[in-house]
Amino acid sequence: ICLGAGIGAASEYPVETTVENARLGSKAQKLVVDGKPAPSAVHQWPGAKWAWLEGQRKNASIGWAFLGENPALNTLIETRQGSR
């Protein structure tokens, strides 16, 4: 369990927190937010309550619960190339 609370800054720039930065495998993995599949691209989920990412192996899925007021969850699914 990882908890974060009161994350903010005293500036005019918005605060962003990365929840997960995962390398997805060649197997098509499902990302579901509040019961809806996430599209392959950038998508914004206002007030998201939970998310779930299917694992590549049995018992390797991961889930998140977002408690309290949630301004938005932004998801990005993209294909990248390279070794870095």
N, C-alpha and C positions, 0 to 999 in steps of 0.2 A: 504494500500500500504506500502510495506517495500522496501527501497532502500539500496543498498550497493555499494560502489565505492572505488576504490583504495585499496582493501583488499590485503595485502601483508605482508612479513616478511623479515628481514635481516638475513637469515640463509640459510643453504643448504637444509633444509627440505621443501617439497612442502606445500603450504597453502591449506587447505580444508575448505569449508563453507557448513554447513548443511542447505539446503533450507527448508526441511520439514522432520519431524520424526513423522509419523502418525501411529496410531494403526488402522489397517483395520479390518472391521467387518467380520462376517461369510459369508455375501453376497459377491459374487465375484465382486470386484470393478475393473474398467478398469483404467489403467494408460497409457496415450498416450503421446508420445514425438515426436514433429515434424510430426504429422499425422500417426505415426506408433505405434502399441501396444507394450508395454514393456513386455519382457518375465519375467517369474517368476524365478529370479536368479539375478546375478550380470550382469549388462550390461553397456557399455560405449557408450555415444552419443557424438562424437566429434562435437563441434560447435553448440550445441543445441540452438534453438531459442525460443521454448516454450514447456510447458508441461501442462497436464490437468489430474486431478484425479477425477473420478466419486464419488459423495457423496453417503452415505448410505440412505439419505432421500432426498426428493424433495428440490431443491434449496440449496443443501449442497455441491455441487461440488466446487473444488478449481483449480485455474489455475495460471501459472507463465509465465512471459515473460522475457527472458534473452537478455538484450540489449548489444550492443557493441561486442567486441571480447570475445568469450567464448571458453576456451581451451577444456573443456569436462564436460559433466554432467554424473555422475555415478549414476545408480539406483540399488537398492538392494531390492528385494521382497523375504521375507523368512518367514517361520512359526516358531514361538517361543512359548515356553511353560513356565509356572511358573507365579508367582504372583508379581514379581519384575521387 
